[in-house]
Amino acid sequence: MEIQPKKRKRVVLIIIVASLIVLGGLFLYLGGYQVLKEGYKRWHESKQAYEAMQKFEQAMKEYNKTLEEDTYGGKTPQETLNMFIDALEKGDIDLATKYFSLLD
């Protein structure tokens, strides 16, 4: 008995789909779900670490820019300390805080 080509394609397609369903079920039964879950967890943690690193790098760029734009203070730490003490002795608290604070 000869199967018609159209029916043959359907039978092959049904066999392929049934095989995929059986193999998928077997994969899940044998612990494949845990493997997928662990893989996703590691991927997600890597993504979070990458995003945190990007934020850190951006914050460092902003911090370095702020340091470059800082016009207060001396050329050495000792000179800055002396300027700080002079400002305190003159009662200029606002100026004194600018020698040690990067925030305006």
Backbone hydrogen bonds, N-H to C=O, Kabsch-Sander energy under -0.5 kcal/mol:
donor,donor_aa,acceptor,acceptor_aa,energy
8,R,4,Q,-2.7
9,K,5,P,-2.0
10,R,6,K,-1.6
11,V,7,K,-2.6
12,V,8,R,-2.6
13,L,9,K,-2.5
14,I,10,R,-2.8
15,I,11,V,-2.5
16,I,12,V,-2.5
17,V,13,L,-2.6
18,A,14,I,-2.6
19,S,15,I,-2.5
20,L,16,I,-2.4
21,I,17,V,-2.2
22,V,18,A,-2.6
23,L,19,S,-3.1
24,G,20,L,-2.6
25,G,21,I,-2.4
26,L,22,V,-2.5
27,F,23,L,-2.7
28,L,24,G,-2.3
29,Y,25,G,-2.5
30,L,26,L,-2.3
31,G,28,L,-1.3
32,G,27,F,-2.7
35,V,31,G,-1.7
36,L,32,G,-2.6
37,K,33,Y,-2.9
38,E,34,Q,-2.8
39,G,35,V,-2.4
40,Y,36,L,-2.5
41,K,37,K,-2.4
42,R,38,E,-2.4
43,W,39,G,-2.3
44,H,40,Y,-2.8
45,E,41,K,-2.4
46,S,42,R,-2.3
47,K,43,W,-2.3
48,Q,44,H,-2.4
49,A,45,E,-2.4
50,Y,46,S,-2.4
51,E,47,K,-2.5
52,A,48,Q,-2.4
53,M,49,A,-2.2
54,Q,50,Y,-2.2
55,K,51,E,-2.2
56,F,52,A,-2.4
57,E,53,M,-2.7
58,Q,54,Q,-2.2
59,A,55,K,-2.5
60,M,56,F,-2.5
61,K,57,E,-2.0
62,E,58,Q,-2.3
63,Y,59,A,-2.5
64,N,60,M,-2.8
65,K,61,K,-2.2
66,T,62,E,-2.3
67,L,63,Y,-2.3
68,E,64,N,-2.3
69,E,65,K,-1.9
70,D,66,T,-0.7
70,D,67,L,-0.7
80,T,76,T,-2.1
81,L,77,P,-2.4
82,N,78,Q,-2.4
83,M,79,E,-2.2
84,F,80,T,-2.4
85,I,81,L,-2.6
86,D,82,N,-2.5
87,A,83,M,-2.3
88,L,84,F,-2.2
89,E,85,I,-2.7
90,K,86,D,-1.7
91,G,88,L,-1.1
92,D,87,A,-2.4
93,I,91,G,-1.4
96,A,92,D,-2.1
97,T,93,I,-2.4
98,K,94,D,-1.1
99,Y,95,L,-0.6
99,Y,96,A,-1.1
100,F,97,T,-1.2
101,S,97,T,-1.3
